[in-house]
């Protein structure tokens, strides 16, 4: 029976239900990584130069702390100024000049 437009979906997993195979693979991969970490990683990291250790730490942080997207971080002063209307820019320049005089 071909799909008919407007007909409701039936069967399959409910939205948001995790895939069992994917969950099992993630768990197994986590076990393997933990074993490698326990046996070798600490010694290998100790052999790195301080600069390389910091670089490694910064690279690994990306996997545990999500990066902020443009919409999530506050705009810089330059970005804010760029988005101002010409009249707002004039007012801001005047405000900054007054701060300098104080």
C-alpha positions, 0 to 999 in steps of 0.5 A: 500500500503506497503512502497516502498524503495526510495519513498519520504515521504508524509504528516505529520508535517514538520521538526522543527514544534512544537507539539501543545499538547506539547506546550500547556502542557508546557505552563500550567505547567509553569502557575502552577509552577508560582502559586506555586512559588508565593504562597509558594516557597519564604517562603520555601526557606527562611526557608532553611539554607544558605548551603541548599539555595546555594545547591538549587540555584546550582541545579536549575542553571542546568536547566537554564544554560546548562552544558559544555560538554567535547568538549565545555570546554578548556582542563586542563593543565593535559589533555593537557600534557597527550595528548602530544607526548613524545617529546612534554612532554620533551620540556614542562618539560624543559620549566617549569624548565626554568621558575622555574630558572627565 
